[in-house]
Amino acid sequence: MNLTDEEANLIFSIMRDLSGEFDHSGVRRRVGQKMLDLLKADYFASYVWDDDAQKFVSCVQINMTDDNLRSYESHFQFHDPITPTLQRRKKATPVSEVMRHDRLVNTEFFNDFLMRDGLCYGMNYFAYDRGDNIGDLRIWRGANREDFTPRDAKIVDAVGPSLVNALIRAGSAIAQFPPLRFAQIADDLGFTVREAEVADLLVIGLTDDDICDKLGFSKPTLRSHIASIFRKSGLNRRSQIAQFLSEQNHHL
């Protein structure tokens, strides 16, 4: 497979990220952002399969709306005509390989979920560790672009083994988190997905630079998220965040 200089540089950049020390969400977000650039795509989402609950959890997204993703998590993932088949593929697969596009556009899933955010043509990759689906990449283009090609799938598959290794490493750090995380009580507090992620990273003592690096945004954006966390939780100091979470844990 011949790569352009731009494609080769982006793949090398992804490989460098995958050799770094990022948490599970951070790995998926950083790869997702660069996959959008590499594949000239517009939207990204990523989940982890919870086999006990039989549903997808731990969302990471780029250019999608929290409200629409909540509707996926509460309803559409249980009425999804494409993802279960894609999940079984265990390799990068354009959506049109499992359902023709002219059929997909007539489904509730397409019209009431995908098109709400402008998603039209998709490709999924599911990462597995010894039979467990430990994360996925859901990459989508808008209607103004072309569908994904077999070449696009080969590019994602080339990154796949390194992604699996990075997710396995990141998963080993989960035990360091408190039993309860803000991500689990985000809806109760009115937190967005990103605000919950920021709050969880503050709890484990990461610096502003570390958080910006892991989540891929600027310090002004981080300050905006922290201000929103304080407003919604009723707290006013960072030192109170861990104590607040500890108190919530005791109430379980």
C-alpha positions in Angstrom: 0.0 0.0 0.0 1.5 3.3 -1.1 1.1 6.2 1.3 1.4 9.9 0.6 3.9 11.9 2.7 1.0 13.4 4.6 -0.5 10.0 5.4 2.9 8.5 6.4 3.6 11.4 8.8 0.1 11.1 10.4 0.5 7.3 10.8 4.0 7.9 12.5 2.4 10.5 14.7 -0.4 8.0 15.7 2.2 5.4 16.5 4.1 7.8 18.7 1.0 8.6 20.6 0.2 4.9 21.0 3.6 4.4 22.7 2.9 7.1 25.2 1.3 6.9 28.7 -2.3 8.0 28.3 -5.4 6.8 30.0 -8.0 4.7 28.1 -10.1 7.6 27.0 -7.0 9.6 26.1 -5.7 6.9 23.8 -9.0 6.7 21.9 -9.4 10.5 21.7 -5.9 11.1 20.4 -6.1 8.4 17.8 -9.6 9.5 16.8 -8.5 13.1 16.2 -5.6 12.0 14.0 -7.8 9.4 12.2 -10.1 12.2 11.2 -7.2 14.1 9.6 -5.7 10.9 8.1 -9.0 9.7 6.5 -10.4 13.1 5.7 -13.4 12.3 8.0 -15.6 14.6 10.1 -16.9 12.7 13.1 -15.6 10.2 15.7 -17.0 8.2 18.5 -15.5 5.4 20.6 -17.0 3.0 23.2 -15.9 0.0 25.3 -18.1 -3.1 25.3 -19.4 -4.0 28.8 -20.0 -7.8 28.5 -21.8 -8.1 31.8 -24.3 -5.3 31.0 -24.3 -6.2 27.3 -24.0 -2.6 26.2 -21.4 0.0 25.0 -20.1 2.3 27.7 -17.3 4.9 28.3 -17.9 7.2 25.3 -15.3 9.4 23.7 -16.5 11.7 20.9 -15.3 14.4 18.5 -17.7 16.7 16.7 -20.8 14.9 18.0 -23.4 16.2 20.5 -23.8 14.9 24.0 -27.6 14.8 23.7 -27.4 12.7 20.6 -24.9 10.3 22.1 -27.1 9.9 25.2 -30.0 8.9 22.9 -27.6 6.3 21.4 -26.6 5.0 24.8 -30.2 4.8 26.1 -32.0 3.6 22.9 -30.3 3.4 19.6 -27.5 1.0 20.6 -30.3 -1.5 21.3 -31.9 -0.8 17.9 -28.7 -0.7 15.8 -28.8 -2.5 12.5 -25.1 -2.3 11.7 -22.8 -2.2 14.8 -23.3 -5.8 16.1 -22.2 -7.1 12.7 -19.3 -4.7 12.5 -18.3 -5.7 16.1 -18.0 -9.3 15.0 -15.7 -8.4 12.1 -12.7 -7.7 14.3 -11.2 -5.6 11.6 -11.7 -2.2 10.0 -14.9 -2.4 7.9 -16.8 0.3 6.0 -20.5 0.3 7.1 -21.6 -0.1 3.5 -19.9 -3.6 3.5 -22.5 -4.9 6.0 -25.5 -2.8 4.8 -25.9 -1.1 1.5 -26.1 2.7 1.9 -29.4 2.9 0.1 -30.8 0.6 2.8 -29.2 2.3 5.7 -30.7 5.7 4.8 -34.2 4.3 5.2 -33.6 3.1 8.8 -34.6 4.9 12.0 -31.0 4.5 13.2 -29.8 6.7 10.3 -32.5 9.3 10.2 -33.1 9.8 13.9 -29.6 9.2 15.2 -26.8 9.4 12.6 -28.2 12.3 10.6 -29.0 14.4 13.7 -25.2 15.1 13.8 -24.6 14.9 10.1 -23.0 11.4 9.9 -23.5 9.7 6.6 -20.7 7.3 5.6 -19.0 5.2 8.3 -16.2 2.8 9.1 -15.7 0.9 12.4 -12.7 -0.9 13.9 -13.1 -3.0 17.1 -10.0 -3.8 19.2 -9.9 -7.2 20.9 -7.7 -8.6 23.7 -8.1 -12.4 24.1 -11.7 -12.3 22.9 -12.7 -9.2 24.9 -13.8 -6.1 22.9 -11.7 -3.4 24.8 -12.5 -0.4 22.6 -13.5 0.7 19.2 -13.1 3.4 16.6 -16.2 4.7 14.8 -15.1 7.1 12.1 -17.7 8.9 10.0 -17.9 11.3 7.0 -20.6 13.8 6.2 -22.8 13.7 3.1 -20.5 16.0 1.2 -17.8 13.4 1.1 -17.3 9.9 -0.5 -17.8 6.6 1.2 -14.8 4.8 2.8 -12.8 2.5 0.6 -10.9 -0.8 1.2 -7.7 1.2 1.1 -9.1 3.3 4.0 -9.8 0.1 6.0 -6.2 -1.2 5.4 -4.8 2.0 6.8 -6.8 1.6 10.0 -6.0 -2.1 10.2 -2.3 -1.2 10.0 -2.6 0.9 13.2 -4.8 -1.7 14.9 -2.2 -3.9 16.7 -0.6 -0.8 18.3 -4.0 0.5 19.4 -4.7 -2.8 21.0 -1.4 -2.7 22.9 -2.0 0.9 24.0 -5.5 0.1 25.3 -4.2 -2.9 27.2 -1.6 -0.8 28.9 -4.1 1.9 29.7 -6.5 -0.6 31.1 -4.0 -1.7 33.7 -4.2 1.7 35.3 -7.9 1.5 36.0 -7.4 0.1 39.5 -5.7 3.4 40.5 -9.0 5.2 40.2 -11.4 5.5 43.1 -14.3 2.9 43.2 -16.7 5.7 42.0 -15.8 8.1 39.1 -17.5 11.2 38.0 -18.2 9.5 34.7 -20.6 7.3 36.6 -22.6 10.1 38.1 -22.3 12.7 35.3 -26.0 12.6 34.6 -26.9 13.2 38.2 -24.7 16.3 38.3 -25.6 17.5 34.8 -22.0 17.1 33.7 -21.2 16.7 30.1 -19.0 13.8 29.1 -15.9 16.1 28.8 -16.6 17.7 32.2 -16.8 14.3 33.9 -13.5 13.3 32.3 -11.8 16.5 33.6 -13.2 16.0 37.1 -11.9 12.5 37.2 -8.4 13.6 36.2 -8.4 16.4 38.8 -9.3 13.8 41.4 -6.1 11.7 40.7 -4.0 14.8 40.9 -3.0 15.6 37.3 -1.7 19.0 36.5 -3.4 21.4 34.1 -0.6 20.6 31.5 -1.2 16.9 32.0 -5.0 17.2 31.5 -4.6 19.3 28.4 -2.2 16.9 27.0 -4.3 13.8 27.7 -7.6 15.4 26.5 -6.1 17.4 23.7 -7.4 20.9 24.4 -6.1 24.3 25.5 -5.8 25.8 29.0 -8.6 28.3 28.4 -10.9 25.4 27.4 -9.8 23.5 30.5 -10.6 26.5 32.8 -14.0 26.8 31.1 -14.7 23.1 31.9 -13.5 23.5 35.5 -15.7 26.6 36.0 -18.7 24.6 34.8 -17.8 21.7 37.1 -17.8 24.1 40.1 -21.1 25.7 39.1 -22.9 22.4 38.6 -21.5 20.7 41.7 -21.7 23.7 44.1 -18.0 23.4 44.8 -15.6 26.3 44.6 -12.1 24.8 45.1 -10.2 22.0 43.3 -9.3 20.5 46.7 -13.0 19.8 47.3 -13.5 17.7 44.3 -11.9 14.5 45.6 -13.6 14.8 48.9 -16.9 15.3 47.1 -16.4 12.1 45.2 -15.4 10.2 48.3 -18.6 11.3 50.0 -20.7 10.2 47.1 -18.9 6.8 47.2 -19.8 6.4 50.9 -23.5 7.0 50.0 -23.6 4.0 47.7 
